[in-house]
Amino acid sequence: MKKKSIWVVFGLLVLASALPAQSIEKPMVTSSLFFWTILIGSLCLTVAAIVGILSQSKAFRNAADNIARNPASADSIRGLLIIALALMESLVIYVLLIDLILFFVKWGNYAVK
């Protein structure tokens, strides 16, 4: 399962790297700071979302298994699960907010040389 998910992530990253090459009208300067900000920000957001989804599914699977084994402790397990899922989701939202801040900064004529 891990090997398959690694190949899926690798395939998505390869496909995402070809997206900037789709424009025909105006060629993008590949050394601009804005380009690298968009590329690295989108890759970080993709990785954060994938890791967040995988960790949430693992937490839910373990909580459901523990509730099935010991139904008397369902209330405490459910409370801890909700707190853990909220914290995991907040990390992905923080990455999204940082990316949005980086995307909307007016970079001007800065370029990496």
C-alpha positions in Angstrom: 0.0 0.0 0.0 2.8 2.4 0.8 4.6 1.7 -2.4 1.4 2.3 -4.4 0.7 5.6 -2.6 4.3 6.8 -3.2 3.9 6.1 -6.9 0.6 8.0 -7.0 2.2 11.0 -5.3 5.1 10.9 -7.6 2.8 10.7 -10.7 0.8 13.7 -9.4 3.9 15.7 -8.9 5.2 14.9 -12.4 1.8 15.9 -13.9 1.8 19.1 -11.9 5.2 20.0 -13.1 4.1 20.1 -16.7 1.2 22.5 -16.1 3.2 25.8 -16.5 4.3 24.6 -19.9 0.7 24.7 -21.3 0.6 28.4 -22.0 1.1 29.4 -25.7 0.4 33.1 -25.6 3.2 34.4 -23.4 6.2 32.4 -22.4 6.9 32.5 -18.6 10.4 33.4 -17.4 11.4 30.3 -15.5 13.8 32.2 -13.2 11.3 34.6 -11.8 10.7 34.6 -8.1 6.9 34.5 -8.7 7.2 31.3 -10.7 9.2 29.5 -8.1 6.8 30.7 -5.3 3.8 29.3 -7.2 5.6 26.0 -8.0 6.9 25.4 -4.5 3.7 26.6 -2.8 1.6 24.3 -4.9 3.8 21.3 -4.2 3.8 22.0 -0.5 0.0 22.3 -0.5 -0.3 19.1 -2.4 2.0 17.2 -0.1 0.3 18.7 3.0 -3.2 17.7 1.7 -2.1 14.1 0.9 -0.3 13.6 4.3 -3.4 15.1 6.1 -5.8 12.8 4.3 -3.7 9.7 5.0 -3.2 10.6 8.7 -6.9 11.3 9.1 -7.9 8.0 7.6 -5.4 6.2 9.8 -6.7 7.9 12.9 -10.3 7.2 12.0 -9.5 3.5 11.2 -7.8 3.1 14.6 -10.6 4.8 16.5 -13.2 2.7 14.8 -11.3 -0.5 15.6 -10.9 0.5 19.3 -14.5 1.4 19.6 -15.4 -2.0 18.2 -13.2 -3.7 20.7 -14.3 -1.7 23.7 -17.7 -0.1 23.2 -17.7 1.3 26.8 -15.0 3.7 26.0 -16.6 5.1 22.8 -17.3 8.5 24.3 -13.7 9.2 25.2 -12.3 7.8 22.0 -14.8 9.8 19.9 -13.8 13.0 21.8 -10.1 12.4 21.2 -10.7 11.6 17.6 -12.6 14.9 17.0 -9.8 16.9 18.6 -7.1 15.0 16.6 -8.9 15.4 13.3 -9.4 19.1 13.9 -5.7 19.6 14.6 -4.7 17.6 11.5 -7.1 19.6 9.3 -5.8 22.9 10.8 -2.3 22.1 9.7 -3.5 21.8 6.1 -5.4 25.0 6.4 -2.3 26.8 7.7 -0.4 25.7 4.6 -3.2 26.9 2.4 -3.1 30.3 4.1 0.6 30.7 3.8 0.4 29.7 0.1 -2.4 32.3 -0.5 -0.3 35.0 1.2 2.7 34.1 -1.1 0.5 33.9 -4.2 -1.0 37.4 -3.7 2.2 39.2 -2.8 3.1 41.8 -5.5 6.6 40.6 -6.3 7.4 43.4 -8.7 10.5 42.9 -10.9 12.4 40.6 -8.5 14.1 37.8 -10.2 16.6 35.1 -9.2 19.8 35.5 -11.1 
